[in-house]
């Protein structure tokens, strides 16, 4: 069985994080570990995480990142701390509100092997699935994802889904350096992955997996005004990684 570690960035999640769900899965799955990164929360998030750590001291790691440094840095620091914490087969990240469930995340882990080294969830509405997303966020997300796919020159449907998993070896390389963008770092991950495995090998070594369930929890930390800046963020990223082959 694979030994899996989830990095969970947390910023003022007191009323959003379903900590009971995390504790239930930690109890059920002996191969599951969680690294929570408290990103300068001003509410009781850290207290909630500490209680979870007290219940599972060997399976839960807490990083207290203060002051707030943003989601990209929280995940970057979390992955690198987890790499030093224990020896894992897979490392990845998941949103604290569990918009993507832990079961869905573990399904992504199950696909990984020596050849397939990167899997990521995709929020595709289709018959038989339960993908519940606010219309305006769906429309903004589709525009962003389409533009990202064009810049990457890859048929990626959903670059921004907050559920991505890597083999440990690949995670070490992808998260070697801090990201240049805080909110569009997911796109940077794809550019970095291209540089690691080579453009012609991406579709052999990565897999986009449609989720069965996903729910828009609401109270997003991303402001609507930021969506206007996204095209410029993507162009900045494209310029930064322009020499990738």
QUIWO-V488857 format. One record per residue. N is the residue number from 0. RES is the residue in one small letter. PSI is psi in whole degrees, 0 to 359 (none if undefined). BURIAL is b if it has 16 or more other C-alpha atoms within 10 Angstrom, else e. Layout:
n=N res=RES psi=PSI burial=BURIAL
n=N res=RES psi=PSI burial=BURIAL
This chain:
n=0 res=x psi=139 burial=e
n=1 res=x psi=145 burial=e
n=2 res=x psi=112 burial=b
n=3 res=x psi=137 burial=b
n=4 res=x psi=129 burial=b
n=5 res=x psi=129 burial=b
n=6 res=x psi=128 burial=b
n=7 res=x psi=105 burial=b
n=8 res=x psi=136 burial=b
n=9 res=x psi=123 burial=b
n=10 res=x psi=109 burial=b
n=11 res=x psi=58 burial=b
n=12 res=x psi=13 burial=b
n=13 res=x psi=317 burial=b
n=14 res=x psi=7 burial=e
n=15 res=x psi=329 burial=b
n=16 res=x psi=120 burial=b
n=17 res=x psi=74 burial=e
n=18 res=x psi=331 burial=b
n=19 res=x psi=322 burial=e
n=20 res=x psi=319 burial=e
n=21 res=x psi=313 burial=b
n=22 res=x psi=322 burial=b
n=23 res=x psi=314 burial=e
n=24 res=x psi=324 burial=e
n=25 res=x psi=326 burial=b
n=26 res=x psi=321 burial=e
n=27 res=x psi=323 burial=e
n=28 res=x psi=107 burial=e
n=29 res=x psi=345 burial=e
n=30 res=x psi=10 burial=b
n=31 res=x psi=134 burial=b
n=32 res=x psi=151 burial=b
n=33 res=x psi=133 burial=b
n=34 res=x psi=105 burial=b
n=35 res=x psi=134 burial=b
n=36 res=x psi=107 burial=b
n=37 res=x psi=112 burial=b
n=38 res=x psi=65 burial=b
n=39 res=x psi=36 burial=b
n=40 res=x psi=144 burial=b
n=41 res=x psi=1 burial=e
n=42 res=x psi=209 burial=e
n=43 res=x psi=20 burial=e
n=44 res=x psi=311 burial=b
n=45 res=x psi=322 burial=b
n=46 res=x psi=318 burial=e
n=47 res=x psi=317 burial=e
n=48 res=x psi=322 burial=b
n=49 res=x psi=323 burial=b
n=50 res=x psi=319 burial=e
n=51 res=x psi=319 burial=b
n=52 res=x psi=323 burial=b
n=53 res=x psi=327 burial=e
n=54 res=x psi=327 burial=e
n=55 res=x psi=65 burial=b
n=56 res=x psi=333 burial=e
n=57 res=x psi=350 burial=e
n=58 res=x psi=353 burial=b
n=59 res=x psi=127 burial=b
n=60 res=x psi=135 burial=b
n=61 res=x psi=130 burial=b
n=62 res=x psi=124 burial=b
n=63 res=x psi=101 burial=b
n=64 res=x psi=106 burial=b
n=65 res=x psi=126 burial=e
n=66 res=x psi=181 burial=e
n=67 res=x psi=130 burial=e
n=68 res=x psi=357 burial=e
n=69 res=x psi=161 burial=b
n=70 res=x psi=318 burial=b
n=71 res=x psi=314 burial=b
n=72 res=x psi=326 burial=b
n=73 res=x psi=315 burial=b
n=74 res=x psi=319 burial=b
n=75 res=x psi=311 burial=b
n=76 res=x psi=321 burial=b
n=77 res=x psi=314 burial=b
n=78 res=x psi=315 burial=b
n=79 res=x psi=326 burial=b
n=80 res=x psi=320 burial=b
n=81 res=x psi=324 burial=b
n=82 res=x psi=329 burial=b
n=83 res=x psi=344 burial=e
n=84 res=x psi=304 burial=e
n=85 res=x psi=173 burial=e
n=86 res=x psi=113 burial=e
n=87 res=x psi=156 burial=b
n=88 res=x psi=324 burial=b
n=89 res=x psi=150 burial=b
n=90 res=x psi=141 burial=b
n=91 res=x psi=193 burial=b
n=92 res=x psi=158 burial=b
n=93 res=x psi=145 burial=b
n=94 res=x psi=145 burial=b
n=95 res=x psi=332 burial=b
n=96 res=x psi=357 burial=b
n=97 res=x psi=41 burial=b
n=98 res=x psi=320 burial=b
n=99 res=x psi=126 burial=b
n=100 res=x psi=163 burial=b
n=101 res=x psi=324 burial=b
n=102 res=x psi=318 burial=e
n=103 res=x psi=320 burial=b
n=104 res=x psi=314 burial=b
n=105 res=x psi=331 burial=b
n=106 res=x psi=320 burial=e
n=107 res=x psi=320 burial=b
n=108 res=x psi=322 burial=b
n=109 res=x psi=338 burial=e
n=110 res=x psi=339 burial=e
n=111 res=x psi=140 burial=b
n=112 res=x psi=195 burial=e
n=113 res=x psi=332 burial=e
n=114 res=x psi=316 burial=e
n=115 res=x psi=110 burial=b
n=116 res=x psi=359 burial=b
n=117 res=x psi=121 burial=b
n=118 res=x psi=149 burial=b
n=119 res=x psi=146 burial=b
n=120 res=x psi=157 burial=b
n=121 res=x psi=127 burial=b
n=122 res=x psi=76 burial=b
n=123 res=x psi=117 burial=b
n=124 res=x psi=126 burial=b
n=125 res=x psi=164 burial=e
n=126 res=x psi=130 burial=e
n=127 res=x psi=349 burial=e
n=128 res=x psi=162 burial=e
n=129 res=x psi=81 burial=e
n=130 res=x psi=107 burial=b
n=131 res=x psi=107 burial=e
n=132 res=x psi=138 burial=b
n=133 res=x psi=142 burial=e
n=134 res=x psi=313 burial=e
n=135 res=x psi=325 burial=e
n=136 res=x psi=326 burial=e
n=137 res=x psi=316 burial=e
n=138 res=x psi=315 burial=e
n=139 res=x psi=317 burial=e
n=140 res=x psi=322 burial=b
n=141 res=x psi=320 burial=b
n=142 res=x psi=316 burial=e
n=143 res=x psi=313 burial=b
n=144 res=x psi=321 burial=b
n=145 res=x psi=315 burial=b
n=146 res=x psi=318 burial=b
n=147 res=x psi=317 burial=b
n=148 res=x psi=322 burial=b
n=149 res=x psi=315 burial=e
n=150 res=x psi=322 burial=b
n=151 res=x psi=338 burial=b
n=152 res=x psi=43 burial=e
n=153 res=x psi=146 burial=e
n=154 res=x psi=61 burial=e
n=155 res=x psi=126 burial=b
n=156 res=x psi=319 burial=b
n=157 res=x psi=93 burial=b
n=158 res=x psi=337 burial=b
n=159 res=x psi=359 burial=b
n=160 res=x psi=131 burial=b
n=161 res=x psi=39 burial=b
n=162 res=x psi=103 burial=b
n=163 res=x psi=140 burial=b
n=164 res=x psi=143 burial=b
n=165 res=x psi=154 burial=b
n=166 res=x psi=156 burial=b
n=167 res=x psi=319 burial=b
n=168 res=x psi=318 burial=e
n=169 res=x psi=321 burial=b
n=170 res=x psi=320 burial=b
n=171 res=x psi=323 burial=e
n=172 res=x psi=317 burial=e
n=173 res=x psi=323 burial=b
n=174 res=x psi=27 burial=b
n=175 res=x psi=321 burial=e
n=176 res=x psi=153 burial=e
n=177 res=x psi=157 burial=e
n=178 res=x psi=156 burial=b
n=179 res=x psi=344 burial=e
n=180 res=x psi=137 burial=b
n=181 res=x psi=318 burial=e
n=182 res=x psi=343 burial=b
n=183 res=x psi=23 burial=b
n=184 res=x psi=336 burial=b
n=185 res=x psi=321 burial=b
n=186 res=x psi=323 burial=b
n=187 res=x psi=323 burial=b
n=188 res=x psi=318 burial=b
n=189 res=x psi=319 burial=b
n=190 res=x psi=318 burial=b
n=191 res=x psi=320 burial=b
n=192 res=x psi=320 burial=b
n=193 res=x psi=317 burial=b
n=194 res=x psi=333 burial=b
n=195 res=x psi=312 burial=b
n=196 res=x psi=346 burial=b
n=197 res=x psi=140 burial=e
n=198 res=x psi=318 burial=b
n=199 res=x psi=345 burial=e
n=200 res=x psi=356 burial=e
n=201 res=x psi=313 burial=b
n=202 res=x psi=348 burial=e
n=203 res=x psi=333 burial=e
n=204 res=x psi=357 burial=b
n=205 res=x psi=154 burial=b
n=206 res=x psi=129 burial=b
n=207 res=x psi=123 burial=b
n=208 res=x psi=117 burial=b
n=209 res=x psi=133 burial=b
n=210 res=x psi=149 burial=b
n=211 res=x psi=325 burial=b
n=212 res=x psi=136 burial=b
n=213 res=x psi=137 burial=b
n=214 res=x psi=136 burial=b
n=215 res=x psi=105 burial=b
n=216 res=x psi=331 burial=e
n=217 res=x psi=181 burial=e
n=218 res=x psi=46 burial=e
n=219 res=x psi=146 burial=e
n=220 res=x psi=348 burial=e
n=221 res=x psi=119 burial=e
n=222 res=x psi=150 burial=e
n=223 res=x psi=323 burial=e
n=224 res=x psi=334 burial=e
n=225 res=x psi=333 burial=e
n=226 res=x psi=333 burial=b
n=227 res=x psi=336 burial=e
n=228 res=x psi=346 burial=e
n=229 res=x psi=315 burial=b
n=230 res=x psi=322 burial=e
n=231 res=x psi=325 burial=e
n=232 res=x psi=317 burial=b
n=233 res=x psi=320 burial=b
n=234 res=x psi=323 burial=e
n=235 res=x psi=317 burial=e
n=236 res=x psi=316 burial=b
n=237 res=x psi=317 burial=b
n=238 res=x psi=321 burial=e
n=239 res=x psi=324 burial=e
n=240 res=x psi=26 burial=e
n=241 res=x psi=339 burial=e
n=242 res=x psi=9 burial=e
n=243 res=x psi=146 burial=e
n=244 res=x psi=none burial=e
